[in-house]
Amino acid sequence: MNIEDIQAFCKKLPGVKEDIKWGADLCFCIVEKLFCVVPLEGELSITLKVRDDEFDELVSREGIIPAKYLARNKWITVKDVTVLNRKELEGYIKQSYEIVKSKLPRKLRK
């Protein structure tokens, strides 16, 4: 996957807005809450929220590390997007979206 593929997939999810934050990061949000971050400069990587029970297994894989500043909340950075196939990566993006969405107040989830 490339940045355009990630962008197209994220924008298909209901209620998603994209924004550029911190000068060079393409951020995808649902009701102002981040669920996916892709840097616009440098090597392609993607930062996502994962389930608590998946975090340790995922960061033990080569090419996946705990996300800077967010690891304590079970966020990962996929430094080498080739370690996951397209279906897996889309699955983790959707899962990140659903995790973040589930923590929103009920009236905002709709």
N, CA, C and O atoms as CSV, one atom per row, in Angstrom:
chain,resi,resn,atom,element,x,y,z
A,1,MET,N,N,0.845,-1.185,0.000
A,1,MET,CA,C,0.000,0.000,0.000
A,1,MET,C,C,0.885,1.240,0.000
A,1,MET,O,O,1.987,1.239,0.548
A,2,ASN,N,N,0.387,2.279,-0.616
A,2,ASN,CA,C,1.084,3.558,-0.582
A,2,ASN,C,C,0.200,4.570,0.154
A,2,ASN,O,O,-0.900,4.241,0.599
A,3,ILE,N,N,0.687,5.783,0.273
A,3,ILE,CA,C,-0.043,6.795,1.049
A,3,ILE,C,C,-1.416,7.097,0.443
A,3,ILE,O,O,-2.375,7.353,1.172
A,4,GLU,N,N,-1.510,7.066,-0.882
A,4,GLU,CA,C,-2.799,7.328,-1.538
A,4,GLU,C,C,-3.806,6.215,-1.244
A,4,GLU,O,O,-4.993,6.484,-1.063
A,5,ASP,N,N,-3.332,4.965,-1.196
A,5,ASP,CA,C,-4.207,3.832,-0.864
A,5,ASP,C,C,-4.720,3.961,0.568
A,5,ASP,O,O,-5.901,3.738,0.832
A,6,ILE,N,N,-3.829,4.321,1.485
A,6,ILE,CA,C,-4.217,4.485,2.892
A,6,ILE,C,C,-5.230,5.617,3.022
A,6,ILE,O,O,-6.231,5.494,3.728
A,7,GLN,N,N,-4.956,6.713,2.335
A,7,GLN,CA,C,-5.848,7.873,2.367
A,7,GLN,C,C,-7.232,7.504,1.828
A,7,GLN,O,O,-8.245,7.845,2.439
A,8,ALA,N,N,-7.277,6.823,0.709
A,8,ALA,CA,C,-8.557,6.425,0.108
A,8,ALA,C,C,-9.334,5.488,1.034
A,8,ALA,O,O,-10.549,5.625,1.177
A,9,PHE,N,N,-8.639,4.536,1.664
A,9,PHE,CA,C,-9.310,3.598,2.561
A,9,PHE,C,C,-9.870,4.327,3.780
A,9,PHE,O,O,-11.023,4.117,4.156
A,10,CYS,N,N,-9.059,5.177,4.394
A,10,CYS,CA,C,-9.505,5.904,5.597
A,10,CYS,C,C,-10.704,6.795,5.294
A,10,CYS,O,O,-11.639,6.875,6.091
A,11,LYS,N,N,-10.677,7.458,4.153
A,11,LYS,CA,C,-11.755,8.391,3.817
A,11,LYS,C,C,-13.079,7.688,3.511
A,11,LYS,O,O,-14.128,8.332,3.496
A,12,LYS,N,N,-13.042,6.378,3.270
A,12,LYS,CA,C,-14.275,5.606,3.044
A,12,LYS,C,C,-15.014,5.318,4.346
A,12,LYS,O,O,-16.209,5.022,4.331
A,13,LEU,N,N,-14.309,5.404,5.467
A,13,LEU,CA,C,-14.932,5.110,6.755
A,13,LEU,C,C,-15.851,6.262,7.160
A,13,LEU,O,O,-15.494,7.423,6.964
A,14,PRO,N,N,-17.020,5.968,7.719
A,14,PRO,CA,C,-17.993,7.010,8.060
A,14,PRO,C,C,-17.470,8.041,9.060
A,14,PRO,O,O,-16.872,7.689,10.076
A,15,GLY,N,N,-17.703,9.319,8.757
A,15,GLY,CA,C,-17.386,10.405,9.675
A,15,GLY,C,C,-15.921,10.788,9.763
A,15,GLY,O,O,-15.538,11.554,10.648
A,16,VAL,N,N,-15.095,10.275,8.866
A,16,VAL,CA,C,-13.656,10.528,8.929
A,16,VAL,C,C,-13.310,11.869,8.296
A,16,VAL,O,O,-13.807,12.238,7.233
A,17,LYS,N,N,-12.436,12.578,8.999
A,17,LYS,CA,C,-11.890,13.831,8.475
A,17,LYS,C,C,-10.378,13.692,8.463
A,17,LYS,O,O,-9.790,13.036,9.322
A,18,GLU,N,N,-9.769,14.315,7.482
A,18,GLU,CA,C,-8.308,14.292,7.445
A,18,GLU,C,C,-7.777,15.689,7.687
A,18,GLU,O,O,-8.420,16.690,7.370
A,19,ASP,N,N,-6.592,15.729,8.254
A,19,ASP,CA,C,-5.978,17.000,8.604
A,19,ASP,C,C,-4.473,16.801,8.599
A,19,ASP,O,O,-3.988,15.681,8.763
A,20,ILE,N,N,-3.742,17.874,8.413
A,20,ILE,CA,C,-2.290,17.819,8.536
A,20,ILE,C,C,-1.944,18.463,9.874
A,20,ILE,O,O,-2.282,19.619,10.129
A,21,LYS,N,N,-1.266,17.695,10.723
A,21,LYS,CA,C,-0.883,18.164,12.048
A,21,LYS,C,C,0.631,18.088,12.183
A,21,LYS,O,O,1.302,17.340,11.473
A,22,TRP,N,N,1.136,18.862,13.089
A,22,TRP,CA,C,2.561,18.855,13.422
A,22,TRP,C,C,3.437,19.125,12.190
A,22,TRP,O,O,4.589,18.695,12.131
A,23,GLY,N,N,2.882,19.832,11.223
A,23,GLY,CA,C,3.652,20.253,10.059
A,23,GLY,C,C,3.744,19.264,8.921
A,23,GLY,O,O,3.756,19.672,7.760
A,24,ALA,N,N,3.808,17.973,9.213
A,24,ALA,CA,C,4.034,17.026,8.120
A,24,ALA,C,C,3.418,15.654,8.359
A,24,ALA,O,O,3.909,14.660,7.825
A,25,ASP,N,N,2.358,15.582,9.146
A,25,ASP,CA,C,1.701,14.301,9.390
A,25,ASP,C,C,0.255,14.359,8.918
A,25,ASP,O,O,-0.512,15.230,9.327
A,26,LEU,N,N,-0.098,13.427,8.060
A,26,LEU,CA,C,-1.473,13.305,7.587
A,26,LEU,C,C,-2.229,12.495,8.636
A,26,LEU,O,O,-1.924,11.325,8.868
A,27,CYS,N,N,-3.204,13.118,9.259
A,27,CYS,CA,C,-3.936,12.512,10.363
A,27,CYS,C,C,-5.388,12.259,9.969
A,27,CYS,O,O,-6.030,13.099,9.339
A,28,PHE,N,N,-5.882,11.110,10.343
A,28,PHE,CA,C,-7.272,10.757,10.093
A,28,PHE,C,C,-7.970,10.672,11.446
A,28,PHE,O,O,-7.500,10.003,12.366
A,29,CYS,N,N,-9.101,11.367,11.544
A,29,CYS,CA,C,-9.810,11.507,12.817
A,29,CYS,C,C,-11.283,11.178,12.657
A,29,CYS,O,O,-11.861,11.293,11.576
A,30,ILE,N,N,-11.863,10.768,13.765
A,30,ILE,CA,C,-13.308,10.664,13.869
A,30,ILE,C,C,-13.678,11.519,15.070
A,30,ILE,O,O,-13.237,11.253,16.189
A,31,VAL,N,N,-14.487,12.546,14.839
A,31,VAL,CA,C,-14.872,13.525,15.853
A,31,VAL,C,C,-13.625,14.030,16.612
A,31,VAL,O,O,-13.566,13.976,17.841
A,32,GLU,N,N,-12.661,14.507,15.866
A,32,GLU,CA,C,-11.439,15.112,16.404
A,32,GLU,C,C,-10.531,14.143,17.151
A,32,GLU,O,O,-9.554,14.575,17.762
A,33,LYS,N,N,-10.822,12.854,17.120
A,33,LYS,CA,C,-9.972,11.861,17.789
A,33,LYS,C,C,-9.186,11.097,16.726
A,33,LYS,O,O,-9.765,10.531,15.799
A,34,LEU,N,N,-7.881,11.089,16.870
A,34,LEU,CA,C,-7.008,10.392,15.928
A,34,LEU,C,C,-7.228,8.894,15.946
A,34,LEU,O,O,-7.448,8.301,17.002
A,35,PHE,N,N,-7.166,8.279,14.761
A,35,PHE,CA,C,-7.112,6.825,14.716
A,35,PHE,C,C,-6.020,6.332,13.772
A,35,PHE,O,O,-5.689,5.147,13.778
A,36,CYS,N,N,-5.454,7.233,12.958
A,36,CYS,CA,C,-4.419,6.847,12.007
A,36,CYS,C,C,-3.564,8.067,11.658
A,36,CYS,O,O,-4.082,9.155,11.409
A,37,VAL,N,N,-2.244,7.863,11.646
A,37,VAL,CA,C,-1.311,8.939,11.308
A,37,VAL,C,C,-0.287,8.406,10.312
A,37,VAL,O,O,0.304,7.344,10.508
A,38,VAL,N,N,-0.092,9.176,9.230
A,38,VAL,CA,C,0.879,8.809,8.197
A,38,VAL,C,C,1.758,10.028,7.925
A,38,VAL,O,O,1.240,11.092,7.588
A,39,PRO,N,N,3.082,9.892,8.065
A,39,PRO,CA,C,3.942,11.046,7.777
A,39,PRO,C,C,3.968,11.349,6.278
A,39,PRO,O,O,3.961,10.441,5.447
A,40,LEU,N,N,3.998,12.623,5.952
A,40,LEU,CA,C,4.053,13.037,4.554
A,40,LEU,C,C,5.487,13.126,4.044
A,40,LEU,O,O,5.716,13.215,2.838
A,41,GLU,N,N,6.435,13.102,4.946
A,41,GLU,CA,C,7.845,13.190,4.578
A,41,GLU,C,C,8.566,11.940,5.057
A,41,GLU,O,O,8.170,11.334,6.053
A,42,GLY,N,N,9.610,11.558,4.360
A,42,GLY,CA,C,10.400,10.397,4.749
A,42,GLY,C,C,9.761,9.102,4.303
A,42,GLY,O,O,8.872,9.084,3.451
A,43,GLU,N,N,10.228,8.028,4.891
A,43,GLU,CA,C,9.725,6.694,4.566
A,43,GLU,C,C,8.258,6.546,4.978
A,43,GLU,O,O,7.822,7.116,5.978
A,44,LEU,N,N,7.514,5.778,4.199
A,44,LEU,CA,C,6.106,5.526,4.515
A,44,LEU,C,C,6.014,4.669,5.774
A,44,LEU,O,O,6.636,3.611,5.866
A,45,SER,N,N,5.240,5.133,6.729
A,45,SER,CA,C,4.919,4.368,7.931
A,45,SER,C,C,3.489,4.727,8.303
A,45,SER,O,O,2.905,5.661,7.755
A,46,ILE,N,N,2.940,3.976,9.235
A,46,ILE,CA,C,1.570,4.247,9.666
A,46,ILE,C,C,1.457,3.958,11.162
A,46,ILE,O,O,1.941,2.935,11.647
A,47,THR,N,N,0.814,4.869,11.881
A,47,THR,CA,C,0.648,4.728,13.324
A,47,THR,C,C,-0.834,4.512,13.615
A,47,THR,O,O,-1.693,5.254,13.137
A,48,LEU,N,N,-1.112,3.477,14.411
A,48,LEU,CA,C,-2.481,3.036,14.671
A,48,LEU,C,C,-2.664,2.597,16.114
A,48,LEU,O,O,-1.707,2.218,16.788
A,49,LYS,N,N,-3.891,2.652,16.572
A,49,LYS,CA,C,-4.277,2.090,17.876
A,49,LYS,C,C,-4.618,0.620,17.651
A,49,LYS,O,O,-5.291,0.276,16.679
A,50,VAL,N,N,-4.150,-0.251,18.558
A,50,VAL,CA,C,-4.477,-1.675,18.465
A,50,VAL,C,C,-5.080,-2.142,19.781
A,50,VAL,O,O,-5.022,-1.442,20.792
A,51,ARG,N,N,-5.654,-3.327,19.751
A,51,ARG,CA,C,-6.218,-3.896,20.974
A,51,ARG,C,C,-5.087,-4.219,21.953
A,51,ARG,O,O,-3.981,-4.580,21.552
A,52,ASP,N,N,-5.386,-4.084,23.220
A,52,ASP,CA,C,-4.387,-4.347,24.262
A,52,ASP,C,C,-3.763,-5.733,24.114
A,52,ASP,O,O,-2.553,-5.893,24.277
A,53,ASP,N,N,-4.585,-6.733,23.806
A,53,ASP,CA,C,-4.085,-8.109,23.727
A,53,ASP,C,C,-3.236,-8.369,22.481
A,53,ASP,O,O,-2.580,-9.408,22.401
A,54,GLU,N,N,-3.229,-7.459,21.513
A,54,GLU,CA,C,-2.424,-7.617,20.296
A,54,GLU,C,C,-1.111,-6.845,20.348
A,54,GLU,O,O,-0.180,-7.146,19.600
A,55,PHE,N,N,-1.036,-5.863,21.219
A,55,PHE,CA,C,0.091,-4.931,21.224
A,55,PHE,C,C,1.446,-5.639,21.314
A,55,PHE,O,O,2.307,-5.419,20.463
A,56,ASP,N,N,1.646,-6.477,22.319
A,56,ASP,CA,C,2.951,-7.121,22.526
A,56,ASP,C,C,3.342,-7.998,21.336
A,56,ASP,O,O,4.498,-7.994,20.912
A,57,GLU,N,N,2.397,-8.735,20.809
A,57,GLU,CA,C,2.705,-9.609,19.670
A,57,GLU,C,C,3.096,-8.783,18.451
A,57,GLU,O,O,4.040,-9.128,17.741
A,58,LEU,N,N,2.377,-7.701,18.210
A,58,LEU,CA,C,2.673,-6.881,17.031
A,58,LEU,C,C,4.027,-6.192,17.134
A,58,LEU,O,O,4.780,-6.178,16.160
A,59,VAL,N,N,4.356,-5.622,18.288
A,59,VAL,CA,C,5.638,-4.922,18.401
A,59,VAL,C,C,6.825,-5.885,18.458
A,59,VAL,O,O,7.974,-5.456,18.351
A,60,SER,N,N,6.562,-7.168,18.624
A,60,SER,CA,C,7.657,-8.142,18.567
A,60,SER,C,C,8.025,-8.482,17.120
A,60,SER,O,O,9.069,-9.085,16.870
A,61,ARG,N,N,7.175,-8.099,16.175
A,61,ARG,CA,C,7.468,-8.327,14.754
A,61,ARG,C,C,8.481,-7.303,14.247
A,61,ARG,O,O,8.479,-6.141,14.654
A,62,GLU,N,N,9.324,-7.760,13.366
A,62,GLU,CA,C,10.268,-6.841,12.734
A,62,GLU,C,C,9.480,-5.855,11.875
A,62,GLU,O,O,8.567,-6.250,11.150
A,63,GLY,N,N,9.836,-4.572,11.957
A,63,GLY,CA,C,9.170,-3.545,11.161
A,63,GLY,C,C,8.012,-2.864,11.865
A,63,GLY,O,O,7.418,-1.931,11.325
A,64,ILE,N,N,7.679,-3.331,13.089
A,64,ILE,CA,C,6.599,-2.719,13.877
A,64,ILE,C,C,7.165,-2.369,15.244
A,64,ILE,O,O,7.780,-3.204,15.906
A,65,ILE,N,N,6.950,-1.122,15.661
A,65,ILE,CA,C,7.485,-0.652,16.942
A,65,ILE,C,C,6.384,0.026,17.757
A,65,ILE,O,O,5.352,0.416,17.211
A,66,PRO,N,N,6.610,0.166,19.078
A,66,PRO,CA,C,5.666,0.961,19.868
A,66,PRO,C,C,5.696,2.405,19.369
A,66,PRO,O,O,6.768,2.942,19.089
A,67,ALA,N,N,4.536,3.028,19.257
A,67,ALA,CA,C,4.445,4.400,18.750
A,67,ALA,C,C,5.029,5.382,19.750
A,67,ALA,O,O,4.766,5.302,20.950
A,68,LYS,N,N,5.819,6.300,19.238
A,68,LYS,CA,C,6.423,7.336,20.065
A,68,LYS,C,C,5.310,8.138,20.748
A,68,LYS,O,O,4.353,8.554,20.096
A,69,TYR,N,N,5.435,8.348,22.039
A,69,TYR,CA,C,4.499,9.108,22.877
A,69,TYR,C,C,3.156,8.406,23.121
A,69,TYR,O,O,2.442,8.773,24.054
A,70,LEU,N,N,2.801,7.419,22.317
A,70,LEU,CA,C,1.473,6.814,22.426
A,70,LEU,C,C,1.495,5.333,22.813
A,70,LEU,O,O,0.436,4.726,22.972
A,71,ALA,N,N,2.663,4.756,22.962
A,71,ALA,CA,C,2.762,3.320,23.229
A,71,ALA,C,C,2.040,2.907,24.511
A,71,ALA,O,O,1.473,1.817,24.578
A,72,ARG,N,N,2.058,3.762,25.514
A,72,ARG,CA,C,1.395,3.390,26.780
A,72,ARG,C,C,-0.106,3.206,26.589
A,72,ARG,O,O,-0.768,2.560,27.401
A,73,ASN,N,N,-0.638,3.776,25.512
A,73,ASN,CA,C,-2.059,3.614,25.185
A,73,ASN,C,C,-2.282,2.581,24.081
A,73,ASN,O,O,-3.344,2.534,23.460
A,74,LYS,N,N,-1.260,1.756,23.850
A,74,LYS,CA,C,-1.327,0.633,22.892
A,74,LYS,C,C,-1.452,1.092,21.438
A,74,LYS,O,O,-2.295,0.599,20.689
A,75,TRP,N,N,-0.607,2.035,21.058
A,75,TRP,CA,C,-0.483,2.461,19.669
A,75,TRP,C,C,0.818,1.886,19.120
A,75,TRP,O,O,1.826,1.804,19.822
A,76,ILE,N,N,0.774,1.493,17.862
A,76,ILE,CA,C,1.963,0.963,17.184
A,76,ILE,C,C,2.304,1.836,15.983
A,76,ILE,O,O,1.454,2.561,15.464
A,77,THR,N,N,3.557,1.756,15.552
A,77,THR,CA,C,3.964,2.347,14.289
A,77,THR,C,C,4.496,1.230,13.415
A,77,THR,O,O,5.440,0.528,13.778
A,78,VAL,N,N,3.877,1.080,12.264
A,78,VAL,CA,C,4.344,0.103,11.282
A,78,VAL,C,C,5.378,0.842,10.440
A,78,VAL,O,O,5.029,1.578,9.517
A,79,LYS,N,N,6.661,0.636,10.768
A,79,LYS,CA,C,7.754,1.333,10.089
A,79,LYS,C,C,7.983,0.782,8.683
A,79,LYS,O,O,8.428,1.503,7.791
A,80,ASP,N,N,7.678,-0.489,8.494
A,80,ASP,CA,C,7.836,-1.136,7.191
A,80,ASP,C,C,6.482,-1.712,6.808
A,80,ASP,O,O,6.110,-2.795,7.262
A,81,VAL,N,N,5.739,-0.982,5.966
A,81,VAL,CA,C,4.374,-1.403,5.640
A,81,VAL,C,C,4.329,-2.709,4.862
A,81,VAL,O,O,3.253,-3.280,4.687
A,82,THR,N,N,5.477,-3.194,4.390
A,82,THR,CA,C,5.493,-4.469,3.659
A,82,THR,C,C,5.409,-5.672,4.592
A,82,THR,O,O,5.230,-6.796,4.123
A,83,VAL,N,N,5.534,-5.460,5.918
A,83,VAL,CA,C,5.424,-6.595,6.847
A,83,VAL,C,C,3.972,-7.044,7.000
A,83,VAL,O,O,3.709,-8.132,7.513
A,84,LEU,N,N,3.044,-6.224,6.563
A,84,LEU,CA,C,1.622,-6.581,6.577
A,84,LEU,C,C,1.110,-6.520,5.144
A,84,LEU,O,O,1.452,-5.604,4.396
A,85,ASN,N,N,0.291,-7.497,4.763
A,85,ASN,CA,C,-0.295,-7.415,3.431
A,85,ASN,C,C,-1.439,-6.402,3.453
A,85,ASN,O,O,-1.834,-5.928,4.518
A,86,ARG,N,N,-1.958,-6.080,2.296
A,86,ARG,CA,C,-2.992,-5.042,2.184
A,86,ARG,C,C,-4.202,-5.336,3.062
A,86,ARG,O,O,-4.713,-4.448,3.744
A,87,LYS,N,N,-4.655,-6.585,3.041
A,87,LYS,CA,C,-5.841,-6.961,3.819
A,87,LYS,C,C,-5.591,-6.785,5.323
A,87,LYS,O,O,-6.459,-6.293,6.044
A,88,GLU,N,N,-4.397,-7.191,5.795
A,88,GLU,CA,C,-4.061,-7.032,7.210
A,88,GLU,C,C,-3.999,-5.553,7.586
A,88,GLU,O,O,-4.545,-5.142,8.610
A,89,LEU,N,N,-3.330,-4.759,6.753
A,89,LEU,CA,C,-3.192,-3.340,7.047
A,89,LEU,C,C,-4.552,-2.646,7.074
A,89,LEU,O,O,-4.825,-1.850,7.972
A,90,GLU,N,N,-5.392,-2.941,6.110
A,90,GLU,CA,C,-6.746,-2.376,6.110
A,90,GLU,C,C,-7.516,-2.831,7.339
A,90,GLU,O,O,-8.283,-2.056,7.912
A,91,GLY,N,N,-7.322,-4.071,7.749
A,91,GLY,CA,C,-7.982,-4.589,8.946
A,91,GLY,C,C,-7.561,-3.836,10.198
A,91,GLY,O,O,-8.396,-3.514,11.043
A,92,TYR,N,N,-6.267,-3.556,10.320
A,92,TYR,CA,C,-5.778,-2.808,11.482
A,92,TYR,C,C,-6.219,-1.349,11.454
A,92,TYR,O,O,-6.478,-0.762,12.505
A,93,ILE,N,N,-6.308,-0.757,10.266
A,93,ILE,CA,C,-6.819,0.618,10.167
A,93,ILE,C,C,-8.274,0.656,10.619
A,93,ILE,O,O,-8.662,1.515,11.411
A,94,LYS,N,N,-9.074,-0.275,10.113
A,94,LYS,CA,C,-10.502,-0.327,10.474
A,94,LYS,C,C,-10.660,-0.596,11.970
A,94,LYS,O,O,-11.510,0.000,12.631
A,95,GLN,N,N,-9.842,-1.490,12.486
A,95,GLN,CA,C,-9.902,-1.799,13.919
A,95,GLN,C,C,-9.545,-0.573,14.752
A,95,GLN,O,O,-10.200,-0.305,15.759
A,96,SER,N,N,-8.526,0.169,14.356
A,96,SER,CA,C,-8.151,1.388,15.061
A,96,SER,C,C,-9.312,2.376,15.062
A,96,SER,O,O,-9.626,2.980,16.088
A,97,TYR,N,N,-9.941,2.532,13.912
A,97,TYR,CA,C,-11.120,3.397,13.772
A,97,TYR,C,C,-12.213,2.955,14.749
A,97,TYR,O,O,-12.780,3.784,15.462
A,98,GLU,N,N,-12.508,1.663,14.783
A,98,GLU,CA,C,-13.572,1.144,15.644
A,98,GLU,C,C,-13.237,1.304,17.135
A,98,GLU,O,O,-14.117,1.618,17.937
A,99,ILE,N,N,-11.980,1.092,17.503
A,99,ILE,CA,C,-11.568,1.259,18.911
A,99,ILE,C,C,-11.773,2.706,19.346
A,99,ILE,O,O,-12.355,2.972,20.398
A,100,VAL,N,N,-11.290,3.632,18.528
A,100,VAL,CA,C,-11.412,5.052,18.869
A,100,VAL,C,C,-12.880,5.473,18.875
A,100,VAL,O,O,-13.317,6.201,19.766
A,101,LYS,N,N,-13.631,5.017,17.890
A,101,LYS,CA,C,-15.063,5.344,17.808
A,101,LYS,C,C,-15.819,4.824,19.041
A,101,LYS,O,O,-16.704,5.504,19.560
A,102,SER,N,N,-15.473,3.637,19.497
A,102,SER,CA,C,-16.178,3.035,20.637
A,102,SER,C,C,-15.973,3.818,21.931
A,102,SER,O,O,-16.764,3.682,22.864
A,103,LYS,N,N,-14.928,4.631,21.998
A,103,LYS,CA,C,-14.654,5.409,23.207
A,103,LYS,C,C,-15.287,6.795,23.167
A,103,LYS,O,O,-15.201,7.547,24.138
A,104,LEU,N,N,-15.917,7.132,22.057
A,104,LEU,CA,C,-16.610,8.414,21.957
A,104,LEU,C,C,-17.915,8.360,22.748
A,104,LEU,O,O,-18.483,7.283,22.927
A,105,PRO,N,N,-18.394,9.500,23.219
A,105,PRO,CA,C,-19.717,9.526,23.846
A,105,PRO,C,C,-20.783,9.003,22.862
A,105,PRO,O,O,-20.682,9.224,21.655
A,106,ARG,N,N,-21.773,8.329,23.379
A,106,ARG,CA,C,-22.786,7.675,22.543
A,106,ARG,C,C,-23.391,8.600,21.488
A,106,ARG,O,O,-23.557,8.193,20.338
A,107,LYS,N,N,-23.719,9.832,21.860
A,107,LYS,CA,C,-24.365,10.737,20.904
A,107,LYS,C,C,-23.429,11.125,19.762
A,107,LYS,O,O,-23.899,11.484,18.683
A,108,LEU,N,N,-22.113,11.062,19.978
A,108,LEU,CA,C,-21.157,11.406,18.915
A,108,LEU,C,C,-20.834,10.214,18.011
A,108,LEU,O,O,-20.368,10.404,16.888
A,109,ARG,N,N,-21.074,9.002,18.482
A,109,ARG,CA,C,-20.775,7.811,17.671
A,109,ARG,C,C,-21.604,7.728,16.415
A,109,ARG,O,O,-21.165,7.143,15.425
A,110,LYS,N,N,-22.802,8.303,16.431
A,110,LYS,CA,C,-23.694,8.213,15.268
A,110,LYS,C,C,-23.212,9.164,14.213
A,110,LYS,O,O,-23.814,9.257,13.143
